[in-house]
Amino acid sequence: MTRARCCRAAGTAALRAPASLAALALVLSGCIVDAPTPEPSPTPTVEPSATARVDAYPLVSTAWYGGLVLTFERATSTLDARGGPVAVEMALSNPGTEELGLGGPIRLVGGDRAIEPSRETPVPSVPPGGSVETTLIFAVDGDFDVPASAIVVGRAEEHQAIVPLVSGSAGAPAAVTLEPATFALDASAQARDLLVTLRSAELRSDLPDWGVQLPRGSMALTLTYDVAFRSDFVGGFPFTAENLALTLPDGRTISARADGHSAPALVVAPRAVVDGLSSRFEVPAPGTGTYRLVIANGTATKEIELAIGGG
């Protein structure tokens, strides 16, 4: 019987049969003694939350992809046992004349796992001649090995730029910047009245004017040269992609890329010299070796041998 019911019963009995105060006190005292004493509830143990560890990775690394120059400044991880964010601070520069966006994916890769940046941190487009800074956030779990990971830019079938968070770390891939290589040249050849003088060559893995990254098996080799027309013919010389070809190290001869950007089309005036023309050829990777530039003027041809990369 609970205390409340006991007291009601005692009160009822008192109304029915008057009793002394002592007897009533004894009855009420018995009600209090018989009431159960509530036991205190156990207090749950509060586990202390794990303290997140913050690690900074100074990168100071530059990569080239799809016409953009990507400068990675630092990465910062804030992780507890469950994981957390990895923030990558970077700048994107566009040396070209058209607005460009990053044409391929950018991921944080560790082992066989690739983490996309969060949707709240998109990669912005970059105006021509401009630069944009951004911070990408990659959410990783507690099993992801951040020190052995790398930032990878590009699709698997393309030339990929790779920036390890810790250079030389066990399990981390080697750095790949895809920096264009330039070579100074100084050689001339003349086919009849057409003189071509080579000035330089550039070897790269993208087409910056198109914002396109080339497949792994191809490289872009751009030759810069001067053209002179050594004739008094008043009509001048119509110089086009038909007047130059490139013989590859494997013996095949190719023309400049037919993309509207990779070969000149102009008329060279009589006794005039046009400086700084260029022709771009798509060659097999890695692009190094000994080539021959073929100059054609009607049925007459001459060749200039050139070594790219010391090959």
C-alpha positions as CSV (number, residue, x, y, z in Angstrom):
1,M,0.0,0.0,0.0
2,T,1.4,3.4,-0.9
3,R,1.6,6.2,1.6
4,A,-1.3,8.2,-0.1
5,R,-3.7,5.2,0.1
6,C,-2.7,4.5,3.7
7,C,-3.4,8.0,4.8
8,R,-6.8,8.1,3.1
9,A,-7.8,4.8,4.8
10,A,-6.7,6.2,8.2
11,G,-8.6,9.4,7.7
12,T,-11.7,7.4,6.8
13,A,-11.4,5.3,9.9
14,A,-11.0,8.4,12.1
15,L,-14.2,9.8,10.7
16,R,-16.1,6.6,11.3
17,A,-14.9,6.0,14.9
18,P,-13.4,8.8,16.9
19,A,-10.1,7.9,18.5
20,S,-7.5,9.6,20.7
21,L,-4.8,11.7,19.2
22,A,-2.2,9.2,20.2
23,A,-4.0,6.4,18.4
24,L,-4.3,8.6,15.2
25,A,-0.6,9.5,15.4
26,L,0.3,5.8,15.7
27,V,-1.8,5.0,12.6
28,L,-0.2,7.8,10.5
29,S,3.3,6.7,11.8
30,G,2.7,3.2,10.4
31,C,1.8,4.7,7.0
32,I,5.1,6.5,6.8
33,V,7.2,3.6,7.8
34,D,5.5,1.2,5.2
35,A,6.1,3.7,2.2
36,P,8.9,2.4,-0.2
37,T,12.0,4.6,-0.4
38,P,12.7,5.5,-4.1
39,E,16.2,4.5,-5.2
40,P,18.3,7.1,-7.0
41,S,18.7,6.6,-10.8
42,P,22.3,5.8,-11.9
43,T,24.1,8.8,-13.5
44,P,25.4,7.9,-17.0
45,T,29.1,8.1,-17.6
46,V,30.0,10.8,-20.1
47,E,32.9,9.8,-22.4
48,P,35.1,12.8,-23.2
49,S,34.9,13.7,-26.9
50,A,38.1,13.0,-28.8
51,T,40.3,16.1,-29.3
52,A,40.7,16.8,-33.1
53,R,44.3,16.9,-34.2
54,V,45.3,19.6,-36.6
55,D,48.2,19.0,-39.1
56,A,49.4,21.5,-41.7
57,Y,51.1,20.5,-44.9
58,P,53.0,23.3,-46.7
59,L,52.7,22.5,-50.4
60,V,54.1,25.4,-52.4
61,S,53.7,23.4,-55.6
62,T,52.6,24.5,-59.1
63,A,51.0,22.3,-61.7
64,W,49.8,22.9,-65.3
65,Y,46.4,21.5,-66.5
66,G,44.1,22.4,-69.3
67,G,45.6,25.9,-69.9
68,L,45.5,26.8,-66.2
69,V,48.4,27.2,-63.8
70,L,47.5,25.8,-60.4
71,T,49.4,26.9,-57.3
72,F,48.8,24.7,-54.2
73,E,49.8,26.6,-51.1
74,R,48.9,24.4,-48.1
75,A,46.7,21.7,-46.9
76,T,45.3,21.5,-43.3
77,S,43.7,18.4,-41.8
78,T,41.5,18.6,-38.7
79,L,40.9,15.0,-37.7
80,D,39.6,12.9,-34.8
81,A,39.1,9.1,-34.7
82,R,36.2,9.4,-37.0
83,G,37.9,11.6,-39.6
84,G,37.2,15.2,-40.6
85,P,38.0,17.8,-43.2
86,V,41.2,18.3,-45.2
87,A,41.3,21.9,-46.5
88,V,43.5,22.7,-49.5
89,E,44.3,26.3,-50.3
90,M,45.1,27.0,-53.9
91,A,45.2,29.7,-56.6
92,L,44.2,29.2,-60.3
93,S,45.8,31.5,-62.9
94,N,44.8,31.9,-66.5
95,P,47.5,33.2,-68.8
96,G,45.3,32.9,-71.9
97,T,42.9,35.2,-73.6
98,E,39.6,33.3,-72.9
99,E,37.9,32.5,-69.6
100,L,38.7,29.0,-68.5
101,G,37.4,26.6,-65.9
102,L,39.1,23.5,-64.6
103,G,38.1,21.0,-67.3
104,G,38.8,17.9,-65.3
105,P,38.2,16.6,-61.8
106,I,40.4,17.4,-58.8
107,R,40.5,14.8,-56.0
108,L,42.4,13.8,-52.8
109,V,43.7,10.3,-53.5
110,G,45.0,7.9,-51.0
111,G,45.7,4.3,-52.1
112,D,42.7,3.1,-54.1
113,R,40.4,5.8,-52.7
114,A,39.6,9.1,-54.3
115,I,37.7,11.8,-52.4
116,E,35.8,14.5,-54.2
117,P,35.7,18.1,-52.8
118,S,32.5,19.0,-51.0
119,R,29.8,20.7,-53.1
120,E,30.1,23.8,-51.0
121,T,33.6,24.4,-52.4
122,P,33.4,24.4,-56.2
123,V,36.4,25.3,-58.4
124,P,35.7,28.7,-59.9
125,S,36.3,29.8,-63.5
126,V,39.2,32.2,-64.1
127,P,39.0,35.3,-66.3
128,P,41.6,35.8,-69.0
129,G,44.9,37.0,-67.6
130,G,43.4,36.7,-64.1
131,S,43.9,34.7,-60.9
132,V,41.4,33.3,-58.4
133,E,42.0,31.9,-54.9
134,T,39.9,29.2,-53.4
135,T,39.9,26.6,-50.6
136,L,38.7,23.1,-51.3
137,I,37.3,20.9,-48.5
138,F,37.7,17.1,-48.7
139,A,35.8,15.1,-46.0
140,V,37.7,11.9,-45.1
141,D,37.1,9.2,-42.6
142,G,39.3,7.9,-39.8
143,D,40.9,5.2,-42.1
144,F,42.1,7.6,-44.7
145,D,45.9,8.0,-44.7
146,V,46.2,11.8,-45.2
147,P,50.1,12.0,-45.0
148,A,50.3,9.4,-47.8
149,S,47.7,11.0,-50.0
150,A,48.1,13.4,-53.0
151,I,46.0,15.9,-54.8
152,V,45.4,14.6,-58.3
153,V,44.1,16.8,-61.2
154,G,42.7,15.2,-64.3
155,R,41.0,12.1,-65.6
156,A,42.7,8.7,-65.6
157,E,43.0,8.7,-69.4
158,E,44.7,12.1,-69.5
159,H,48.0,13.5,-68.3
160,Q,47.4,14.0,-64.6
161,A,49.0,16.5,-62.3
162,I,49.9,15.0,-59.0
163,V,50.8,16.9,-55.8
164,P,51.7,14.7,-52.8
165,L,50.9,16.2,-49.4
166,V,54.2,14.9,-48.0
167,S,56.8,14.5,-50.7
168,G,58.6,11.2,-50.4
169,S,56.1,9.8,-47.9
170,A,55.8,6.1,-47.9
171,G,52.9,5.1,-50.1
172,A,52.5,8.5,-51.7
173,P,52.9,8.9,-55.5
174,A,55.7,11.0,-57.0
175,A,55.0,14.6,-57.9
176,V,54.0,15.3,-61.5
177,T,53.7,19.0,-62.3
178,L,53.3,18.8,-66.1
179,E,55.3,22.0,-66.5
180,P,55.8,22.8,-70.2
181,A,59.4,22.4,-71.4
182,T,61.0,25.0,-73.8
183,F,64.0,24.5,-76.0
184,A,66.0,27.2,-77.8
185,L,66.7,26.5,-81.4
186,D,68.7,28.2,-84.1
187,A,68.7,26.5,-87.5
188,S,67.6,27.4,-91.0
189,A,66.8,25.8,-94.3
190,Q,65.6,27.2,-97.7
191,A,63.4,25.5,-100.3
192,R,63.7,27.6,-103.4
193,D,62.7,31.1,-102.4
194,L,61.2,30.1,-99.0
195,L,63.5,30.4,-96.0
196,V,62.5,29.1,-92.6
197,T,64.5,29.8,-89.4
198,L,63.6,27.8,-86.3
199,R,63.7,29.8,-83.0
200,S,62.3,27.6,-80.3
201,A,60.1,24.6,-79.4
202,E,57.7,24.0,-76.6
203,L,56.6,20.6,-75.4
204,R,53.5,20.4,-73.2
205,S,50.6,18.1,-72.2
206,D,47.7,20.5,-72.9
207,L,46.2,22.8,-75.5
208,P,46.0,26.0,-73.5
209,D,44.1,28.0,-76.1
210,W,41.4,25.4,-76.1
211,G,41.5,24.6,-72.4
212,V,42.0,21.0,-73.2
213,Q,44.2,18.3,-71.6
214,L,45.7,15.8,-74.0
215,P,45.5,12.0,-73.6
216,R,48.3,10.2,-71.9
217,G,49.7,9.0,-75.2
218,S,50.1,12.4,-76.8
219,M,52.0,15.6,-76.3
220,A,51.8,19.0,-78.1
221,L,55.0,20.1,-79.7
222,T,54.9,23.7,-80.9
223,L,57.6,25.1,-83.1
224,T,58.2,28.9,-83.4
225,Y,60.0,30.2,-86.5
226,D,60.6,33.1,-88.9
227,V,59.6,32.9,-92.6
228,A,61.3,34.9,-95.3
229,F,60.1,35.1,-99.0
230,R,63.3,35.8,-101.1
231,S,61.6,36.8,-104.3
232,D,60.4,39.9,-106.0
233,F,57.1,38.3,-107.1
234,V,54.5,41.0,-106.4
235,G,51.8,38.5,-105.4
236,G,53.9,37.4,-102.4
237,F,54.0,33.8,-101.0
238,P,50.9,32.1,-99.6
239,F,52.3,30.4,-96.5
240,T,50.0,27.7,-95.0
241,A,50.1,24.4,-93.1
242,E,51.0,22.7,-96.5
243,N,54.5,24.3,-96.4
244,L,55.6,22.6,-93.2
245,A,55.5,19.0,-92.0
246,L,57.3,17.1,-89.2
247,T,59.0,13.8,-89.4
248,L,58.8,11.9,-86.1
249,P,61.6,9.9,-84.4
250,D,59.8,6.8,-85.6
251,G,60.0,7.9,-89.2
252,R,56.3,8.9,-89.7
253,T,55.6,12.4,-91.2
254,I,52.7,14.4,-89.8
255,S,51.1,17.8,-90.5
256,A,50.2,20.4,-87.9
257,R,47.0,19.9,-85.9
258,A,44.0,20.9,-88.1
259,D,42.1,22.7,-85.3
260,G,42.1,26.3,-86.5
261,H,44.7,27.4,-84.0
262,S,47.8,25.3,-84.8
263,A,49.1,26.6,-88.1
264,P,49.4,30.0,-89.8
265,A,47.8,31.1,-93.0
266,L,49.1,34.3,-94.5
267,V,50.7,35.9,-97.5
268,V,54.4,36.8,-97.1
269,A,55.2,40.0,-99.1
270,P,58.1,40.0,-101.6
271,R,61.5,40.3,-99.8
272,A,59.7,40.3,-96.5
273,V,60.4,38.4,-93.2
274,V,57.6,37.4,-90.8
275,D,58.8,36.7,-87.3
276,G,57.3,34.6,-84.6
277,L,55.0,32.2,-86.5
278,S,54.2,28.9,-84.9
279,S,53.0,25.4,-85.9
280,R,51.7,22.9,-83.3
281,F,52.1,19.2,-83.9
282,E,50.6,16.4,-81.8
283,V,53.3,13.9,-81.2
284,P,53.6,10.6,-79.2
285,A,54.4,10.9,-75.5
286,P,56.9,11.6,-74.0
287,G,57.7,13.8,-77.0
288,T,61.5,13.7,-76.7
289,G,63.8,12.6,-79.5
290,T,65.2,13.7,-82.8
291,Y,62.8,15.2,-85.4
292,R,63.1,16.7,-88.8
293,L,61.1,19.8,-89.9
294,V,60.2,19.5,-93.6
295,I,59.9,22.7,-95.6
296,A,58.0,22.3,-98.8
297,N,57.8,24.8,-101.7
298,G,56.1,23.2,-104.6
299,T,58.1,20.0,-105.4
300,A,61.2,21.3,-103.6
301,T,61.8,20.3,-100.0
302,K,64.5,20.9,-97.4
303,E,64.8,19.6,-93.8
304,I,66.0,20.9,-90.5
305,E,67.0,18.4,-87.8
306,L,66.1,19.3,-84.3
307,A,66.6,17.5,-81.0
308,I,63.9,17.8,-78.3
309,G,64.9,16.9,-74.8
310,G,68.5,15.9,-75.8
311,G,67.3,12.9,-77.8
